[in-house]
Amino acid sequence: MIEWILGVVAAGVVSEIFGSENNKPSSRRHRFPPRKIVPLSQAAEPAPAPAPIVCAPVQLPAKIPAAQSPRPLFLSTSKLGRVLGIKGKPLLFDELIQVGLIVKPNREFELTEHGNNYGIHLKAKDGGHFVAWNPTLIRDRLIHLKEELLSRCNFRLFHMTHIRNLRSIVELGLFCHDKAPEYLDISNAKVNARRSRAEPIHNRPLHDYVPLYFNPRNAMLFQKQCEFLDRVVLIEVRPEACLSDFSIFSEKNAAANDCKFAYCLSDVEKFRWDRIRAENWSSGGITNIDSKQLMMSECLISEHIDTTQFSAIHTANDRTASEVRAMLHGSRHPDIHTSGHLFFPPRVRHDHISDGPLLNERVIQA
């Protein structure tokens, strides 16, 4: 009897859940009972929210390491010397030993405890090691060496430009050829094409440097005065500008094939200064090509010279000086001078003291 009752109840439950075959909405049976929509007024109180699941706390390290900054560039002592403009041997090595940053107990240099603040040891190709320096940290400790070398030199530096460029220059400074803002270019086209080649010290194109002459009264100025008359002006730059990194020097025009390059002022001292400072490059109507090139020897400053390094603006006559003063009125600018002795007078230009084009192929390839 009990089994019969249980069977009837089970059948009723099944019928209630799944319904009859005639009432199915489709041939596919529902797995779950249809959802009943209850009016809001008849809705029962919501069931209490289930207790939150508590997870074990994540064990974090006591200190999360910060992202490491890019590794600074380290340079060997010799390479550092080329960047700063100080010969590695004997100048730089002797100084580093004297101030207690390196020692040489055996055949290799080693950092002292104090030297570890400025450099590291790197492996050499031969299996040994060498000292390498962080140039940002060590520079201020060594630049006095270059200052001492500069104090032994006696030269002035000049940049040649057109008067129309002055307003921009006194506001922004002097830029190298490849980074200069819009300006009137008065350079010699043939010579300029040769300045795209790399110099041998830093292997950078000459166009990466701002060119300065030691002797502005050279063949280039003569040619430019013939073309632009008194529109050519000279900006004098303080010698301290060459204390900047990557500065180099050339004995002869830097575009000449037989030009001699130097990065240390101790070598610049040995330049043939009597011929660099000569007043002319011809004698008895005969041009001395070597003298012409030496008079165009250069100091090359990497990329940019700030306006704070300008010491004067020189013009060929009083009229041009007055024009420059009016043009630059109200702006910060260096002193403006009439400096006829730095230029070629009209009579000399008219007489054509040169034997032909001043910067022709024969001159450049000499």
Buried (B, 14 or more C-beta within 10 A) or exposed (E): EEEEEEEEEEEEEEEEEBBEEEEEEEEEEEEEEEEEEEEEEEEEEEEEEEEEEEEEEEEEEEEEEEEEEEEEEBBBBEBBBBBBBBBBEEBBBEBBBEEEBBEEEEEEBBBBEEBEEBBBBEEEEEEEBBBBBBBEEBBEBBBEBBEEBBEEBEBBBBBBBBBBBBBBBBEEBBBBBEEBEEBEEBBBEBBBEBBEEEBEBBEBBBBBBBBBBBBBBBBBBBBBBBEBEBBBBBBBBBBBBBBBBBBBBBBBBBBBEEBBBBBBBBBBBEBBBEBBBBEBBEEEEEBBBBBBBBBBBBBBBBBBBEBEBBBBBBBBBEEBBEBBEEBBEEEEBBEBBBBEEBBBEEEEBEEEBBEEEBBBEEBBEB
